[in-house]
Amino acid sequence: MKTGKRWMITGYIVAGILAAAGELVWLGDPIRIGAYYWIDAIELLYGVLAVVPLLWLAGAILNWKREKSLGVISRATKLILILVSGLTIVAIFWPSRNLTATGSLLAAGWLLTMIDLTWTEYRSGLRWLRACLIRVAVMSAAAWLLFWPTAYEVTVPGFTLDMNRYAHVEGGTAKGSITGVLVIGRPAFPIDWLYDRLLPHIDRNKRDVSQSIGEQLTAAHSQRASANEIAAAVALHKLGLGQGVTSDGVRVLLVSSESAAEGMLQAGDLLTKLNGKAVTTVAELAEAMKHVVPAHNVTVTLVRSGRVLTLDVPTQASEDDPARAVFGIQVEDHAAADVTKDVDFRSYLVYQGGPSHGAVLALTLMDQLTEGGVTYGNRVAATGTIDGDGAVGLIGGIEQKAYVVARAGADVFFVPWEQADEARAGSSTLNIVPVRTLDDMLTWLREHPKP
């Protein structure tokens, strides 16, 4: 029994080490393995997580063999633990990875190991209660330190991304070195106070607790998909392919749990009219809302799952300006993008979404389709959203992004014009070039060829 117990406890220790290492995985970003970036290596390192259920599986089998007589509870617990551990290993290596399912299986395995150890100690006449309380106390403290979400959010440096690996357009070939950059934004855990003191460029701020993490992820996924589509259409249009981007409404990304419109509007709705007047952009929606009295209903025409609906939607006063009516929703322009060539996108485990790669994606697709490329020998890094006119927009975490790019190396880092000073706070040595449009990037590269 002691041998099986040691295997299970070793599993707890390994789980704790991997959890802490996962929160600091961004530290390895400058590492390159041949043509692979660190973000590519993480896909392989994720498999190390299978060590935890493997240790628990081995512990359950050893305990089964060593016990002289198995009661019904002990037998059932071990059988379920063996099954859950095996399913967890399969889930970790399954091609279409589901982090939620894997996390749930790991939690179930942890609970079953606790039951199995406690029950075995109880039947053996050992001081089971004391041992159980110590295990629960130690693991609860570790879980609180590493994973308890506080009222703050944290932005930490993230990863550079080979854009030619992330996206490939039909008929294009990779030519220049073009790098995107990601930062990690998540709820702050208690251990982040320690990280903040030991590591550079970590930012903590109050977070909006009215939105669940699941809702935020859904919005981020939607923004990423939209950015991919807009960037592709813009790049192709500049090369004389397709009609580019037009806006045909306002898409709802998120409905706050404190919104007066909750239950009426849904994420994914496409708003097309307000009180009978067409709204095709966020700016037009904001202008129309200026004429609405807070707490009064508004007649909204929208498209939901292909159906056109007209709803009377309540409003509320803005927290920033009580005289201004709002719905309490997060929105974006819905782009009708004319993408005339197929573009394949690579999925990354640590890239869950957001629109900040839009500008560098457009540059990448143009480079792939332009004879000789557009980088003129420069190692290019860039960040910024992109709209249908090719304008480069503001993004979050730019200080951290500049720090990541400086560590990885680049000849030029294009950033949104208004955020140049903030980016320089992340690196004083990086060649940071502020731009307003995609054309600004192309012009700078053409005027600064690298021998």
KOLKOLNU-111230 format. One record per residue (C-alpha): residue number from 1; residue in one letter; x, y, z. Coordinates in steps of 0.001 Angstrom, whole numbers, plus 500000, padded with zeros to 6 digits. Layout:
BEGIN
i; aa; px; py; pz
NUM; a; X; Y; Z $
...
REM end
This chain:
BEGIN
i; aa; px; py; pz
1; m; 500000; 500000; 500000 $
2; k; 502811; 502404; 500858 $
3; t; 504247; 502086; 497355 $
4; g; 500906; 502953; 495731 $
5; k; 500459; 505839; 498157 $
6; r; 503875; 507234; 497231 $
7; w; 502978; 507139; 493530 $
8; m; 499766; 509069; 494159 $
9; i; 501444; 511676; 496363 $
10; t; 504188; 512024; 493760 $
11; g; 501389; 512771; 491303 $
12; y; 500226; 515631; 493557 $
13; i; 503748; 517055; 493714 $
14; v; 504232; 516828; 489952 $
15; a; 500848; 518501; 489407 $
16; g; 501893; 521406; 491632 $
17; i; 505229; 521810; 489861 $
18; l; 503599; 521732; 486423 $
19; a; 500957; 524250; 487515 $
20; a; 503608; 526717; 488699 $
21; a; 505712; 526100; 485566 $
22; g; 502658; 526671; 483375 $
23; e; 502158; 530141; 484815 $
24; l; 505784; 530992; 484020 $
25; v; 506006; 529228; 480666 $
26; w; 506394; 532571; 478880 $
27; l; 509935; 532860; 480269 $
28; g; 511142; 530407; 477621 $
29; d; 509996; 532458; 474631 $
30; p; 513427; 533452; 473223 $
31; i; 514161; 529745; 472777 $
32; r; 514072; 528546; 469184 $
33; i; 514233; 524874; 468206 $
34; g; 515289; 525016; 464574 $
35; a; 512437; 526743; 462729 $
36; y; 510085; 526238; 465662 $
37; y; 509240; 529066; 468048 $
38; w; 508738; 528487; 471769 $
39; i; 504974; 528630; 471257 $
40; d; 505283; 525577; 468977 $
41; a; 507323; 523703; 471588 $
42; i; 504590; 524289; 474187 $
43; e; 502278; 522140; 472092 $
44; l; 504660; 519229; 472715 $
45; l; 505374; 520103; 476350 $
46; y; 501649; 519955; 477073 $
47; g; 501960; 516184; 476838 $
48; v; 504095; 516174; 480010 $
49; l; 500836; 516781; 481877 $
50; a; 500005; 513104; 481257 $
51; v; 502596; 512180; 483917 $
52; v; 500091; 513150; 486639 $
53; p; 497241; 510745; 485724 $
54; l; 499853; 508110; 484845 $
55; l; 501236; 508258; 488400 $
56; w; 497721; 508053; 489844 $
57; l; 496927; 505106; 487567 $
58; a; 500052; 503275; 488714 $
59; g; 499238; 504024; 492366 $
60; a; 495706; 502659; 492027 $
61; i; 496928; 499432; 490385 $
62; l; 499650; 498897; 493025 $
63; n; 497195; 499494; 495853 $
64; w; 494818; 496993; 494278 $
65; k; 497545; 494331; 494143 $
66; r; 498815; 494922; 497682 $
67; e; 495500; 494957; 499521 $
68; k; 494601; 491498; 500764 $
69; s; 490852; 491998; 500542 $
70; l; 489031; 494703; 498655 $
71; g; 485711; 495969; 499949 $
72; v; 482989; 497227; 497647 $
73; i; 483887; 500912; 498191 $
74; s; 487614; 500304; 497725 $
75; r; 487104; 498205; 494611 $
76; a; 484703; 500718; 493042 $
77; t; 486953; 503693; 493835 $
78; k; 490007; 502051; 492316 $
79; l; 488138; 500941; 489209 $
80; i; 486738; 504440; 488619 $
81; l; 490149; 506008; 489322 $
82; i; 491837; 503696; 486790 $
83; l; 489147; 504552; 484218 $
84; v; 489313; 508319; 484837 $
85; s; 493124; 508332; 484759 $
86; g; 493121; 506481; 481457 $
87; l; 490536; 508876; 479987 $
88; t; 492618; 511854; 481160 $
89; i; 495692; 510556; 479344 $
90; v; 493608; 510056; 476188 $
91; a; 492139; 513589; 476518 $
92; i; 495614; 515131; 476822 $
93; f; 496821; 513517; 473599 $
94; w; 493532; 513795; 471705 $
95; p; 494077; 515900; 468520 $
96; s; 491200; 518289; 469218 $
97; r; 492241; 519284; 472726 $
98; n; 489530; 520366; 475138 $
99; l; 491141; 522091; 478115 $
100; t; 487876; 522214; 480060 $
101; a; 487338; 518474; 479727 $
102; t; 490963; 517716; 480618 $
103; g; 490802; 519969; 483672 $
104; s; 487562; 518341; 484822 $
105; l; 489051; 514869; 484466 $
106; l; 492162; 515892; 486423 $
107; a; 489956; 517301; 489192 $
108; a; 487944; 514072; 489258 $
109; g; 491164; 512028; 489432 $
110; w; 492441; 514141; 492331 $
111; l; 489177; 513616; 494244 $
112; l; 489230; 509850; 493626 $
113; t; 492850; 509534; 494801 $
114; m; 491916; 511370; 497994 $
115; i; 489001; 509014; 498600 $
116; d; 491105; 505950; 497812 $
117; l; 493997; 506929; 500100 $
118; t; 491718; 507935; 502963 $
119; w; 489584; 504801; 502746 $
120; t; 492634; 502534; 502532 $
121; e; 494209; 504188; 505595 $
122; y; 490931; 503923; 507482 $
123; r; 490627; 500189; 506773 $
124; s; 494282; 499648; 507718 $
125; g; 493804; 501191; 511144 $
126; l; 496244; 504038; 510449 $
127; r; 495759; 507586; 511664 $
128; w; 493653; 508254; 508625 $
129; l; 491941; 511432; 509816 $
130; r; 495188; 513256; 510567 $
131; a; 496745; 512193; 507254 $
132; c; 493615; 513209; 505364 $
133; l; 493459; 516640; 507001 $
134; i; 497142; 517300; 506265 $
135; r; 496697; 516359; 502598 $
136; v; 493596; 518518; 502242 $
137; a; 495231; 521484; 503992 $
138; v; 498425; 521345; 501918 $
139; m; 496651; 520931; 498586 $
140; s; 494019; 523552; 499405 $
141; a; 496755; 526044; 500253 $
142; a; 498587; 525257; 497009 $
143; a; 495379; 525505; 494964 $
144; w; 494512; 528863; 496596 $
145; l; 497989; 530238; 495953 $
146; l; 498140; 529127; 492312 $
147; f; 494560; 529287; 491064 $
148; w; 492218; 531325; 493289 $
149; p; 490890; 534181; 491085 $
150; t; 491080; 537546; 492837 $
151; a; 489315; 540804; 491977 $
152; y; 492333; 541760; 489863 $
153; e; 493510; 540836; 486396 $
154; v; 497105; 540400; 485380 $
155; t; 498889; 541043; 482097 $
156; v; 502223; 539276; 481723 $
157; p; 504645; 538927; 478798 $
158; g; 503682; 536179; 476403 $
159; f; 505004; 534694; 473167 $
160; t; 506258; 535596; 469756 $
161; l; 504518; 533862; 466882 $
162; d; 505826; 532981; 463416 $
163; m; 503027; 534446; 461310 $
164; n; 503950; 532290; 458322 $
165; r; 503230; 529235; 460472 $
166; y; 500037; 530749; 461867 $
167; a; 498523; 531577; 458468 $
168; h; 498999; 530486; 454868 $
169; v; 497083; 531892; 451919 $
170; e; 496209; 529836; 448853 $
171; g; 498886; 530283; 446198 $
172; g; 501267; 532083; 448559 $
173; t; 504717; 531161; 449817 $
174; a; 506530; 532250; 452967 $
175; k; 509273; 534765; 452165 $
176; g; 510202; 537259; 454857 $
177; s; 510557; 536919; 458628 $
178; i; 507320; 538284; 460139 $
179; t; 506531; 537848; 463811 $
180; g; 503358; 538448; 465770 $
181; v; 503339; 538792; 469532 $
182; l; 500910; 537680; 472217 $
183; v; 500574; 538578; 475871 $
184; i; 498854; 536607; 478610 $
185; g; 495833; 538230; 480219 $
186; r; 493986; 536346; 482946 $
187; p; 492550; 536729; 486465 $
188; a; 495280; 537451; 488995 $
189; f; 496009; 534658; 491479 $
190; p; 497576; 535244; 494920 $
191; i; 500988; 534033; 493672 $
192; d; 501002; 536841; 491104 $
193; w; 501923; 539256; 493908 $
194; l; 505180; 537300; 494205 $
195; y; 505702; 537126; 490441 $
196; d; 505151; 540879; 490242 $
197; r; 508038; 541514; 492610 $
198; l; 510448; 539041; 491044 $
199; l; 509781; 539416; 487302 $
200; p; 509670; 542433; 484959 $
201; h; 506748; 544007; 483112 $
202; i; 503856; 542383; 484965 $
203; d; 500794; 544592; 485261 $
204; r; 497898; 544131; 487700 $
205; n; 494594; 546025; 487562 $
206; k; 491063; 545683; 488863 $
207; r; 489038; 543383; 486636 $
208; d; 485416; 543410; 485581 $
209; v; 483943; 540637; 487717 $
210; s; 480492; 541089; 486120 $
211; q; 481744; 539053; 483144 $
212; s; 482522; 535390; 483573 $
213; i; 485800; 533993; 482257 $
214; g; 483784; 531860; 479842 $
215; e; 482032; 534940; 478435 $
216; q; 485351; 536734; 478019 $
217; l; 486840; 533748; 476170 $
218; t; 483810; 533564; 473873 $
219; a; 484235; 537241; 473025 $
220; a; 487986; 536772; 472423 $
221; h; 487397; 533830; 470074 $
222; s; 484888; 535892; 468121 $
223; q; 487328; 538810; 467880 $
224; r; 490100; 536542; 466608 $
225; a; 487875; 535068; 463899 $
226; s; 486752; 538549; 462859 $
227; a; 490345; 539847; 462775 $
228; n; 491414; 536913; 460590 $
229; e; 488627; 537629; 458124 $
230; i; 489171; 541403; 457984 $
231; a; 492959; 541121; 457669 $
232; a; 492647; 538614; 454823 $
233; a; 490149; 540773; 452938 $
234; v; 492244; 543935; 453394 $
235; a; 495453; 542212; 452224 $
236; l; 493796; 540697; 449164 $
237; h; 492071; 543955; 448246 $
238; k; 495389; 545826; 448326 $
239; l; 496709; 543264; 445853 $
240; g; 493725; 543824; 443560 $
241; l; 491828; 540732; 444691 $
242; g; 488273; 541124; 445960 $
243; q; 486210; 544044; 447202 $
244; g; 487787; 544348; 450647 $
245; v; 485636; 545022; 453709 $
246; t; 482295; 546705; 454252 $
247; s; 480386; 546969; 457520 $
248; d; 476777; 545758; 457511 $
249; g; 475861; 545968; 461187 $
250; v; 477031; 545848; 464786 $
251; r; 477796; 542457; 466296 $
252; v; 477201; 541799; 469987 $
253; l; 480261; 540187; 471542 $
254; l; 479192; 540092; 475177 $
255; v; 476148; 540898; 477283 $
256; s; 477109; 541827; 480841 $
257; s; 475361; 539954; 483643 $
258; e; 474418; 543387; 485028 $
259; s; 473043; 544606; 481705 $
260; a; 469453; 545775; 481429 $
261; a; 469390; 543961; 478084 $
262; e; 470310; 540572; 479556 $
263; g; 467843; 537983; 478347 $
264; m; 466921; 540142; 475355 $
265; l; 470194; 540569; 473477 $
266; q; 472621; 537677; 473021 $
267; a; 476261; 537303; 472039 $
268; g; 476326; 536842; 468259 $
269; d; 473324; 539090; 467532 $
270; l; 473823; 541428; 464557 $
271; l; 472185; 544803; 465257 $
272; t; 471028; 546509; 462049 $
273; k; 468489; 549163; 463132 $
274; l; 467769; 551305; 466191 $
275; n; 464280; 552825; 466402 $
276; g; 463915; 552178; 462683 $
277; k; 467180; 553891; 461711 $
278; a; 469947; 551812; 460108 $
279; v; 473141; 551294; 462137 $
280; t; 476004; 549703; 460243 $
281; t; 478922; 550636; 462516 $
282; v; 479658; 551019; 466213 $
283; a; 480026; 554769; 465645 $
284; e; 476520; 554964; 464162 $
285; l; 475137; 552951; 467086 $
286; a; 476784; 555319; 469587 $
287; e; 475369; 558339; 467723 $
288; a; 471865; 556847; 467717 $
289; m; 472057; 556097; 471460 $
290; k; 472701; 559809; 472174 $
291; h; 469000; 560430; 471497 $
292; v; 467806; 557729; 473940 $
293; v; 466783; 558535; 477513 $
294; p; 468362; 556152; 480071 $
295; a; 465993; 553425; 481364 $
296; h; 463727; 553823; 478289 $
297; n; 463193; 550985; 475827 $
298; v; 464635; 551019; 472323 $
299; t; 463233; 549194; 469300 $
300; v; 466109; 547094; 467974 $
301; t; 466131; 545203; 464695 $
302; l; 468657; 542378; 464642 $
303; v; 469639; 539177; 462904 $
304; r; 469939; 536079; 465096 $
305; s; 470746; 532650; 463651 $
306; g; 469569; 533818; 460221 $
307; r; 466240; 535212; 461507 $
308; v; 465336; 538908; 461534 $
309; l; 463850; 539959; 464907 $
310; t; 462496; 543245; 466235 $
311; l; 462693; 543621; 470019 $
312; d; 461937; 546333; 472579 $
313; v; 465171; 546365; 474567 $
314; p; 465581; 548218; 477884 $
315; t; 468516; 550560; 478467 $
316; q; 470340; 551798; 481558 $
317; a; 472400; 554797; 482576 $
318; s; 476111; 554656; 481864 $
319; e; 478319; 554411; 484942 $
320; d; 480605; 557073; 483450 $
321; d; 477813; 559432; 482409 $
322; p; 474383; 558992; 484070 $
323; a; 472777; 561096; 481333 $
324; r; 473872; 558646; 478620 $
325; a; 471834; 555540; 477788 $
326; v; 473618; 552220; 477202 $
327; f; 472649; 548588; 476782 $
328; g; 475528; 547218; 478868 $
329; i; 476980; 545190; 475999 $
330; q; 480319; 544809; 474213 $
331; v; 480124; 545260; 470439 $
332; e; 482211; 545513; 467278 $
333; d; 481644; 546390; 463641 $
334; h; 480480; 543336; 461756 $
335; a; 482593; 543125; 458650 $
336; a; 481359; 541722; 455395 $
337; a; 484756; 540589; 454166 $
338; d; 485370; 539581; 450562 $
339; v; 488033; 536884; 450981 $
340; t; 488731; 535576; 447491 $
341; k; 491420; 533030; 448418 $
342; d; 491419; 530288; 451029 $
343; v; 493492; 531039; 454121 $
344; d; 494468; 528241; 456501 $
345; f; 494997; 529146; 460156 $
346; r; 496947; 527129; 462676 $
347; s; 495436; 526588; 466121 $
348; y; 497628; 527186; 469179 $
349; l; 496902; 525869; 472649 $
350; v; 498037; 529079; 474361 $
351; y; 496407; 531484; 471885 $
352; q; 492759; 531759; 472841 $
353; g; 491813; 534857; 470898 $
354; g; 491745; 538597; 470429 $
355; p; 492056; 541030; 467503 $
356; s; 495557; 542455; 468073 $
357; h; 497239; 540332; 465383 $
358; g; 495112; 541807; 462579 $
359; a; 497671; 544265; 461168 $
360; v; 500613; 541836; 461184 $
361; l; 498417; 539132; 459625 $
362; a; 497513; 541423; 456718 $
363; l; 501216; 542204; 456227 $
364; t; 502035; 538473; 456273 $
365; l; 499446; 537543; 453645 $
366; m; 500643; 540350; 451376 $
367; d; 504212; 539119; 451808 $
368; q; 503197; 535581; 450843 $
369; l; 501464; 536746; 447656 $
370; t; 503974; 539414; 446556 $
371; e; 506870; 538421; 444351 $
372; g; 510031; 539014; 446375 $
373; g; 507978; 539774; 449478 $
374; v; 507423; 543096; 451270 $
375; t; 509929; 542936; 454143 $
376; y; 513055; 543826; 452100 $
377; g; 515221; 541608; 454282 $
378; n; 514015; 543022; 457602 $
379; r; 513072; 540821; 460526 $
380; v; 509654; 542327; 461180 $
381; a; 507477; 542235; 464298 $
382; a; 504169; 544072; 464563 $
383; t; 501015; 544426; 466614 $
384; g; 497738; 546311; 466245 $
385; t; 494165; 545729; 465157 $
386; i; 493143; 546452; 461600 $
387; d; 489899; 547827; 460197 $
388; g; 488421; 547641; 456722 $
389; d; 490323; 550749; 455588 $
390; g; 493679; 549317; 456655 $
391; a; 493935; 551547; 459743 $
392; v; 496013; 550113; 462610 $
393; g; 494184; 550315; 465945 $
394; l; 495015; 550260; 469645 $
395; i; 495722; 547061; 471550 $
396; g; 496317; 545997; 475139 $
397; g; 499523; 544920; 476835 $
398; i; 501815; 546783; 474464 $
399; e; 504519; 547321; 477090 $
400; q; 504687; 543572; 477650 $
401; k; 504652; 542920; 473889 $
402; a; 507619; 545231; 473314 $
403; y; 509521; 543396; 476055 $
404; v; 508775; 540015; 474446 $
405; v; 509833; 541201; 470974 $
406; a; 513044; 542741; 472338 $
407; r; 513988; 539431; 473966 $
408; a; 513282; 537485; 470770 $
409; g; 514954; 539978; 468438 $
410; a; 513630; 542022; 465505 $
411; d; 514904; 544773; 463200 $
412; v; 511665; 546735; 463536 $
413; f; 508572; 546584; 465725 $
414; f; 505508; 548314; 464251 $
415; v; 503023; 549558; 466866 $
416; p; 499864; 551715; 466787 $
417; w; 500820; 555400; 466498 $
418; e; 499279; 556469; 469806 $
419; q; 501010; 553747; 471809 $
420; a; 504647; 554301; 470868 $
421; d; 505661; 555796; 474241 $
422; e; 503940; 552987; 476129 $
423; a; 505752; 550432; 473960 $
424; r; 509117; 552070; 474690 $
425; a; 508477; 551462; 478392 $
426; g; 508868; 547769; 477527 $
427; s; 512219; 548202; 475765 $
428; s; 514622; 551089; 475346 $
429; t; 516731; 549312; 472710 $
430; l; 514093; 547960; 470316 $
431; n; 513530; 549850; 467035 $
432; i; 509905; 550815; 467639 $
433; v; 508159; 552434; 464665 $
434; p; 504669; 553884; 465212 $
435; v; 502220; 553539; 462305 $
436; r; 498681; 554619; 461543 $
437; t; 497978; 552292; 458617 $
438; l; 499137; 549144; 456878 $
439; d; 500468; 551375; 454108 $
440; d; 502762; 553042; 456665 $
441; m; 504349; 549663; 457360 $
442; l; 504811; 548911; 453664 $
443; t; 506330; 552341; 453025 $
444; w; 508797; 552098; 455921 $
445; l; 509967; 548656; 454806 $
446; r; 510412; 549817; 451232 $
447; e; 512440; 552834; 452383 $
448; h; 514611; 550819; 454823 $
449; p; 515829; 547731; 452953 $
450; k; 518156; 545454; 454863 $
451; p; 521275; 544324; 452959 $
REM end
